[in-house]
């Protein structure tokens, strides 16, 4: 099971690194725009991402 966690972490790092690697100026603009959003909106987006990820994991492990 721990091997699967390391694989998942590696995949997350790959996906997260694609933005700054391929389009750094757009990635930076997105980060700047996110700093302007209220905390409540960022929490909603984060919550949606967590739920989407949990659903994907649940469906794959089913």
C-alpha positions, -999 to +999 in steps of 0.1 A: +000+000+000+028+024+008+042+020-028+008+031-041+010+063-020+044+071-033+032+066-069+002+088-063+025+115-047+048+113-077+019+117-101+006+147-082+041+163-084+042+156-122+008+172-128+016+202-105+049+208-122+035+209-158+021+244-154+053+262-144+073+240-168+052+245-200+036+280-195+053+298-166+039+332-174+003+320-174+009+299-143+023+330-125-007+351-136-030+324-123-012+324-089-014+362-087-052+360-095-057+334-068-041+357-042-068+382-050-096+358-043-113+357-008-105+329+015-140+315+014-138+311-024-104+294-022-118+270+005-148+261-018-124+254-047-101+234-024-131+214-010-144+206-045-109+194-055-107+172-024-142+157-031-134+151-068-101+134-058-118+112-032-145+102-057-118+092-083-099+072-057-131+055-045-141+046-080-107+032-089-105+011-057-140-002-059 
